Amino acid sequence: MASTFVNNLRLEEMNTGEQSGTWGTKTNTNLELIGEALGFGTEAITTNANTHDTTVADATSDAGRAIYISYTGALDSDCTITIGPDTMKRVHIIKNATTDSGSSGPYNILIKQGSGGGAAVTIPNGDTKIVSLDGGGSGAIVTDVLDSLSVIDLKVQDDLTVSDDLLLSSDGAIVKFGADADTTLTHTDGTGLTLNSTNKLTFGDTASFVQQSSDGTLRIDGEAIIDLNASTRVDVSTDLQVGDDLSLASDGAVLNFGADSDVNLTHVADTALLLNDAIKMTFRDSALSVSSSTDGQLDIDADTEVEITAPTIDLTASTKVTVSNDVEVTGRSVGVTVTAENDGSFDLAVGNDFTCTTTGNTEITFSNAAAGQSGNIKFVNGGNHTITANALVAINADVLTTISASGTYHLAYFVTAASGNDTILISASAILT
């Protein structure tokens, strides 16, 4: 009976009484092939081939027999490698050492066994994988041995690449970094991951990082900008301290205050900051405030004094300025509007102070008087014109006689009531010129 080659290493199995005189040679050959199987082999793929066969030769030296095979050659596409025979049960360490032939690679190699549609293992360019061949004939399956790797402790001296999930299944599992394991990342069951001590999680370079700088203090440093971007809001549950500028970059940005946001300050683009409704801006205590108690009204309240200091203070009102108590002026009152009423008819809705230069006999009258209103009149009689007074005006007859003579006079008036005879009191100086 002839020798057979059914061994997974394709060694020659000699039957009793066969190979007379060659047993020693063939045994030595088998031993050499076993050594070859435990070693390293290199096999070149034909340039730009998209399929390649590796069939382990029977009882003959063959690179495909080695437990570690490095595939070389230049590819222009992925290449499927079929290892035979398809009944061979083996474990191989296979490296994809191919190069790009100049197209758009580098490319993968796909390890199969058998001619059927059995599963294959893909090995990316430059990677090494451990694969098992199940020897299942035409439908043989190739398996990535480390596809699901379970270890107690794993120590990696250099880079570790994981193409799919990495599971640390122990509660309290620790990932350690550095020759002395000075940086650790610890799983806290049901809670999170903990970076040890004051170590930093950096981004880009050491200038941008997240760190527990001291117990209870989380530090976030950006080399230039820290961008907090949320589609709805960023919540700060306690005090917020900003060491430099705080920018609300959105037109219409709102600062809300209070658990129910009852007080808010809204940016009106290119215009102002708007305090909502009748809310007050207070100073020191609630007795000092600026507010709008009703639409169209600005209230400035103080329990003692309101002091306004400026080189010039302009009070502009379309209707009136009302002062409900005494007005004390220190210094000079300037900028008072003086209205010319040369016909002797003084409209008190226009102003309080007037000039009048007569061109003929003149009657002094007042209109639109308001109780408490007072003012001054520079009165110029241009030529001994007779001066009389309306019934509303209370003025001594000798005063009328005096100002009926040519000259310049100072008249002062006071309104005692809005209407009625003798409600406007007038006094006059002696002739000034």
Protein Blocks (a to p, Z undefined) as FASTA:
>chain_A
ZZddfbfnlpacddehiaghilmmmmmmmmmmmmmmmmccdddddehiabdcddddehia
cfklpmbdcdedddfbdcddddddfkbccddddddfbdcehiamccdddddedjblcdcd
dddehiacddddehlojmbccddfklpccdfbdcdfbdcddfbdcddfbghiacdedjkl
paccdddehibccdehjbdcdehiambccddfbghiacdddfkbccdddfkbccdfbdcd
dfbdcddfbghiacdedjklpaccdddehibccdehjbccdehiambccddfbghiacdd
dfkbccdddfbdcdddfkbccdfbdcddedjdehiacdddfkopacfklmmbdcdddfbd
cddddehiaehiacddddddfbopacdddfklccdfklmmmmmpgcddddddddfbfbde
hkbccdddddfZZ
